[in-house]
């Protein structure tokens, strides 16, 4: 796949979305990749705290099977 084709695909996907949260995330990813900063440094303190809590939960075995979560989410919708 050529660079031009990849750029066209990316451009099309960005133009077709109206989701501001997704666009903010894409912009952050690009900025992160183009910068020499560690991605961790781009996260908010709340995001860092949530990631660290997730790691602790995983280490303690506080996890749920993916299928169980899918069912739970489906039932809420």
C-alpha positions as CSV (number, residue, x, y, z in Angstrom):
1,X,0.0,0.0,0.0
2,X,1.4,3.3,-1.0
3,X,1.9,6.3,1.3
4,X,-0.6,8.3,-0.8
5,X,-3.2,5.5,-0.4
6,X,-2.7,5.5,3.4
7,X,-3.0,9.2,3.6
8,X,-6.2,9.2,1.5
9,X,-7.7,6.5,3.8
10,X,-6.8,8.5,6.9
11,X,-8.2,11.7,5.4
12,X,-11.4,10.0,4.4
13,X,-11.9,8.5,7.9
14,X,-11.3,11.8,9.6
15,X,-13.6,13.7,7.3
16,X,-16.4,11.1,7.8
17,X,-16.4,11.2,11.6
18,X,-18.3,13.8,13.6
19,X,-17.1,12.3,17.0
20,X,-15.1,15.1,18.7
21,X,-13.7,12.7,21.3
22,X,-12.3,10.4,18.6
23,X,-10.8,13.4,16.7
24,X,-9.2,14.6,19.9
25,X,-7.7,11.1,20.4
26,X,-6.4,11.0,16.9
27,X,-4.8,14.4,17.2
28,X,-3.2,13.3,20.5
29,X,-1.8,10.1,18.8
30,X,-0.3,12.1,15.9
31,X,1.2,14.7,18.2
32,X,2.6,11.9,20.4
33,X,4.1,10.1,17.4
34,X,5.6,13.3,15.9
35,X,7.1,14.3,19.3
36,X,9.9,12.7,21.2
37,X,7.9,12.8,24.4
38,X,6.9,9.6,26.2
39,X,3.1,9.0,25.7
40,X,2.8,8.6,29.5
41,X,3.7,12.2,29.9
42,X,0.7,13.3,27.7
43,X,-1.8,11.6,30.0
44,X,-3.8,13.5,32.6
45,X,-3.3,12.6,36.2
46,X,-6.7,11.0,36.3
47,X,-5.9,8.8,33.3
48,X,-2.6,7.8,34.9
49,X,-4.4,6.9,38.1
50,X,-6.9,4.8,36.3
51,X,-4.3,2.9,34.4
52,X,-2.3,2.3,37.6
53,X,-5.5,1.1,39.3
54,X,-6.2,-1.3,36.5
55,X,-2.7,-2.7,36.7
56,X,-3.2,-3.3,40.5
57,X,-6.5,-5.0,39.9
58,X,-4.9,-7.2,37.3
59,X,-2.1,-8.2,39.7
60,X,-4.6,-9.0,42.4
61,X,-6.7,-11.1,40.1
62,X,-9.6,-8.7,40.1
63,X,-10.6,-9.4,36.5
64,X,-13.7,-10.5,34.7
65,X,-13.9,-12.6,31.5
66,X,-14.5,-10.7,28.3
67,X,-17.6,-12.6,27.5
68,X,-19.2,-11.8,30.9
69,X,-18.5,-8.1,30.3
70,X,-20.0,-8.3,26.8
71,X,-23.2,-9.7,28.3
72,X,-23.3,-7.1,31.0
73,X,-22.9,-4.3,28.6
74,X,-25.4,-5.7,26.1
75,X,-28.0,-6.0,28.9
76,X,-27.5,-2.3,29.8
77,X,-28.2,-1.2,26.3
